[in-house]
C-alpha cells in the first residue's frame, strides 16, 4: 500500500452548503467555505 498524505477525493461539486447564522456556508462533504452574506447585499 502506498501512503499519499493529505490527498483525499471529495464528493463535490455540487456542494452541499450548510449556512450558519452569520451567512457563512460550509460544505458538508469538503472544506469549501463561502460567504453568502455578500450575495444578500
C-alpha positions, 0 to 999 in steps of 0.5 A: 500500500502506498501512503499519499498524505493529505490527498483525499477525493471529495464528493463535490461539486455540487456542494452541499452548503450548510449556512450558519447564522452569520451567512457563512456556508460550509460544505458538508462533504469538503472544506469549501467555505463561502460567504453568502452574506455578500450575495444578500447585499 
